[in-house]
Amino acid sequence: MRRLAKAVVLGVWLLITLFPLYWIVVTSLKPKAEIFSMPLRYWPGEVTFEHYEELFSFADFGTYLLNSLVVSLVAAGAVTVTGVLGGYVLARFSFPGRGALMLAYLVTQMIPLFIALGPLYLLMSDFDLLNRLAGLMLVYVAMLVPFSTIIMRGFYERIPVALEEAAQVDGASRLAAMVRVVIPVMLPGIAATFIFAFVQCWNELFLAITFIDSEDAKTIPVAMNSFITQYDIDWGSMAAATVVSVIPTLILFAAIRRYIVEGLTAGAVKG
């Protein structure tokens, strides 16, 4: 009875979790007239791909998709590399101000983002980085490096120092010991950090809509926001864009799925 009750609860929870995704997919396949039909149709009476056609024909969604991929991959890669190096320093070296640096990293996560929006905008304008993907990448890296460094520090502290010392006894330098011995053990943590940074960059709207106004530099969240006008919301195109935007994230999760569960839980063992 206990197993049956658990299965029922988990099944209900799964349905509640998956229903919004199902409804988005169904909405993207409905004709415009059927989206608001009453009573509600839980499956389209006539399956149509008109919203997807409009997405890539009338809107330059392919460019927006490519922009999001470039920004998210480059920024997540830079955040991960910086976090790997910074976390190693915080975990393995003792130096004056290390505690203050850790505290500063934590404090930055508590400051509301909109407080820094004015200075950030002026800085981006002074360096001619508005409406440029490079400028958006720099902002994302600066925003995500503190948290990623703290996470990577937690992963490093799970790994015995004796592993590196043994490699150094065999003649390896500290850098070689880190790359050849520690990094392979750290792959779950690195994968989790990369996924975290990628999803944050992929879904971010507030900064992107502030710094990006050019059609050539828009990312997917900014493009999807344009479906909301003063008097109307294009729900069909919005649903189709949501379905398309989820696909790259699903592919990334599938590619490194074996690292995700271990990586997301391991870093919390020590802080």
N, C-alpha and C positions, 0 to 999 in steps of 0.2 A: 504493500500500500504506500509505503514511503517513497519507493522508486517511482510508482505510478503518479503520485502527487507531484514529485519533482519534474517528471516528464511533462505533465500537464502544464505546470507553471512555466517551465522553460519554453514549451510550445506556444503558449499564449504570448509570452514575452517576445518570442521570435516573430510571431505574426504582427504584433504591435510595432516592432522595429522595422520589419520589411514592408509594411503597408505603405508608408510614405514613398518609398522607392518605387513600389509597384504602381502607385497612383501617378507619379511623375511620368513613368514610362507609358502608361495608358493614356494620359493626357496628351503626350507628344504624338500619339498615333490617332487621336480623334480629329475629325473635321472641326473647324472653328465653330460652326453652329451647334455641334454636339457637346462642346466643352461645358456650356452653361445650361444644357437641357435638364428639365425636371420631369419625372424623377431622375436621380443620378443613374448613369450607366457605368457599371463596374467593368465593362469591356466594350470597346468601341463597336458600334453597329456596323461601321464601315472603316476598315483600317486604311489610313492614308499616311503618306510620308511627305505631305506638302510642307509641314513645318520644317523638316530637315532640308528640303529643297530651298525654301526661303532663307534658311539660315546660311547656306553656303552660296546662294546666288545673289540675293539682295543685300545681305550683310557679309562683310569680308571676314567671316568667322574663321576661315583657315589661317589668316594672318594673326588673329587674336590667339588662336590655339598655339601657333608656333611661338608667339611672343611669350605666352605663359610658360611653355615648355623651356624655352631658353632661360628666362628669368629664374624659374624654380630650380632647374637643374644646376645652373651656374652658382646661384646663391646658396643652395643647399650643399653643394660640393665645397664651396669656400667656407661655409659655417662648419661643416664636418671636419675639414682639415684643420681649421683654426681651433676647434674644440678638442681634437685629438692632441694637438701640440700643447695648448694651454692647460688642458686637464692633466697632462703628464707632468708639467711643471708644478702645478699646484699639489699634485699627489706625491711626487717624488722628491721635491726640493723644499728645504726650509730656508726662508729668507725674510728679512725685515719687511713688514707690511703685507705679508701673505694673508693674515686674518682680515686686515682692512680691505684688501682687494676682493676677498670672498664676500665680505659684507657689502661692498660697493656693487658687486655683481647681483647680489640678492635684492638690494634696494632698487636697482634699475628695473626689476621686474614688478615692483609695486607702484611705480610712477605711471599714472594714466598717460596714454600715448598722445592724446590731444594737447597736453601741456607743452610738449616739445614741437608741436606742429608748426607754430610760427617761426621759431628759430631755424627749424629744418628747412622750411620753404625758402627763407631768405638765403640760407647757405647754399641750397640747391640752385637758386637763381644766380647767386654770385659766381658759382662755378659752371654755369651754363649746363646744368644737368636736368633741367625740367624737360619733360616730354622725351626723355632718353631712357632706354632700358638699363643702361649702365648705372644711371643715377638711382633707379629703383632697386637694382641689385645691391648697391652699396648701402642703402638704407635698410634693406632686409638683413644683410649680413650684420650690420651694427646692432640691429634689434634682436637678433637671435643668438649671437655669439655668447653673451653672458650665460644664458640658461644652458646652452649646449656645452659650454665649458664645465659648468657645475655637474651636469649629468655625466660627462666623460670622466671627471675626477672620481665620481662614485664608482665607475667601472674599474678604473685603475686600482683603486684601493682594495678591490676584491682579489687582485692578482698578487701573489707573493713576490716580494722583492728578490727572493732567493733565485727565481728563474733568471732574472737579469744578471745577477751576480755570477751565476754559474756560466752564463754566456760570456761575461767579461773575463772570467778566469780562463776560458778557452781562447782568449785573444780578441774577442769582439769589442768594438767601441760601444759607448753608451747608446749612440744613435743606431748602430747595427743591432744591438741587443733589443732595442725598442722595436725596430722594424721587423726583425726576423723571429723574435720570440713573443713579444707582448702583443703586437698588432694582430697576428693570427688568432690569438685567444680572445681578442677584443672585437672580433667581427660582429657578434650579435649586438654589442653596444653601439658600434659604428653604424650598423644598419638601422637600428632604432633611432639614432640621432639624425641620420640622413632622412629617414621617413618623416620624423617630426618636423624638420626644417622644410622639407619639400611640401608637405601638406599646408604648413603655415603660409609659405610663399604662394602656393597655388590658389588658396582660398582668400587671400588678403584683399580687401576692398578699400578700406579707409585711406591708406597711404597712396594706393595706386590711383584712386579717383582724384586725389589732391594734386599729385605730381604729374599725372598723365592726362593730357587733353587731346593729343594728336591721334588721329585715326590709325596711323601707321604704328603707333607704339602702345595701343590699348591692349590690356590683358583680358582674359575671359571674364573675371568679375566686373570689370569696368564696362565691357561690352554688354553683359547681361543686365547691368543697371540701366542701360539705355532703352531696354524694353519697357521700362516704367516711365510713362509720360504723365503729364498733368491731369489728363482726363481718361486715360486708359492704360491697361496692362496687357501686353501681348502674351497671354498665358501659354499658348501653343508653342511659340518660339522660345519662351522662357523654359518650358519643360524640355524641349528638344535640346537646347543649349546645355541644360543641366545633365541630361543623359550623356551627351558627348563629352562634357567636362569631367565626368566621373570615370570614363574609360581609362585614361592614362594612369590615374591613381590606382585603379584596380589592377592594371597590368604590373605596376611597380610593386604593389603588395604581393601579387602572385609570384613575382620573380624572386623575392627575398623573404617569402613567408616563413621559411624554417628558422630565420633569425629573429623574427619579430617578437614572438611570445617570450623567448628567453631574454631578449634584449630589453624589452619594456619592463620586465620585473627585476632583472639582475641589478640594475643601477640603484635601486632603492634599498639594497641590503646594508650599505654603509653610506654615510654622508659626510 
